[in-house]
């Protein structure tokens, strides 16, 4: 593989896809525990975590270039959890789908 002029080989899309999948698998349970503690519901936590992982995935090549990948990903998670909480408060939902349910 030819280098990019900076001494590093270009990333292959499949390597990026695999690195994202590994990142997701490694962190998903911790992210869910955090979201459940903040939201009080498995369903709402799952939705918030999925939304966070979608945002991370959509910018994965950019995330890999960040000096603090973990912190940036965590900030996205917190934002998604806070958004979910605000949505639930606004609609009166407790589990992300059923009013007053769990």
N, C-alpha and C positions, 0 to 999 in steps of 0.2 A: 504494500500500500504506500503510495506517495505521501510525503508529508505536506502540511499546509503552509510551509514557509516559517513556521514558528517552532519547528522541531517536533510537532505532534502529528500523529496520523489522523486523517479525517474520521469522524464518527460515522459508523454505519447506522442506518435507521433501525435495523433489527437489534443492534446493541443498545440503542436508546430505548427501544420498546422493552427489552429485557431488563434494563436497569430501572425503568419506571415500575415494572411489575415486581421486581425485587424490593424496591422502596415501599411500594404499597403493601405487599405481603408482610414486610417487617414491621410496619407501623400501624396497620389497620386496627388491631386489638387495643393498642394504647389510645389511638384516636377515638375509638368507640367508647372506651371507659371514660375518657374525659367528657365526651359529648353526652353520655348517659348521666353523668354526675351533674352537668349543667342543665340538661333538659328534662331529666326525670322520666324518660320514656325510651324504650328500645327503638320504636319506629321512628321517632323524631331524630334520635341520635344517628340511626342508619342513614336517614335522608341527608342530614347535615354533613356526615362524613363522606357520603357518596358525592355530594356537591363539591366538597373540598378536593377530593381526589380527581374529579373531573377538571377542576380549575388547574390543579397541579399537572395533570396529564396534558391539558391543552397547551401549557407553556413549558413542558418538560425540557426541551433543548435550552430554553432560556434559564430555567431553574438550575440546570447543570452548570451554567456559567456563573452563577451567583456565589459569592464568597461564603455565604451563610445559608446554604440550602435548607438545613433543618429549621432554622429560625423563620425563614420565608414561608416554608410549608406550614409550620405551626401557626403563623399569623393568618394564613389563609383559612386554616381550620377554625381558629377562634372567630374569625369574621363570619364564616358559614354557620357556626353554632349560634352566634349572636343574632344573625339574620333569622335563623329558624325560630329562636326564642321570641323575637319581635313579631314574626308572622303568627306564631301560636297565640301570643297575647292579643294581637289584633283580632284574630278570628275566634278566640276562645277555645282553640283546640289544644289538647294536651299530648296527643301522640302523633301529631303530624298528619292526621287524617280524620279522626273521629272526635267531634266536640265532646269534651269532658272525659274521653276514654283513655285507656292505657294500653 
